[in-house]
């Protein structure tokens, strides 16, 4: 399951949202080849107290479950996310498969990028956790045809045209938590 993603360049979010707030200042968009569990990363979410506005903030990826393991992926099936929705900004994500040499402990790393757009969003859910503060997790579902050969689950990828709809709690989440069609992703082996 996705435990590593990337964001190499600044996403021009202000072109997609007429009212974009930066309550903590404009986040630093340094190129990041690997964003890993517990790292802080930029997300978009509905702005509290400002109807129709969206805010761009940096938050921790994952919160600890009662047993201590991080909640970095969250199954979306059968759930309705009426509040706490966020868009996790990305331009690629990674999946890992067993190495062809059964003696090797290394895994093959595969980069997935969305064709026809330089960046995308990942459907997310954020909450305030007493132990780590506000944090987000990625929503998952069964894989799209492009991802199925690499993993039996997938994060939910949102093209930029769907970001505002995902952040609108009036739109049922099941309408957007769907796999993308075959041929949506370019897949490259990284190692």
Buried (B, 14 or more C-beta within 10 A) or exposed (E): EBBBBBBBEBBEBEEBBEEBBEEEEEBEBEEBEEBBBEBBBBBBBBBEEEEEBBBBBBBBBBBBEEEEEBBBBBEBEEEEBEEBBBBBBBBBBBBBEEEEEEEEEEEBBBBBBBEEEEBBBBBBBBBEBEEBEBBBBBBBBEBBEBBBEBBEBBBBBBBBEBBBEBBEBEBEBEEBBBBBEEEBBEEEEEE
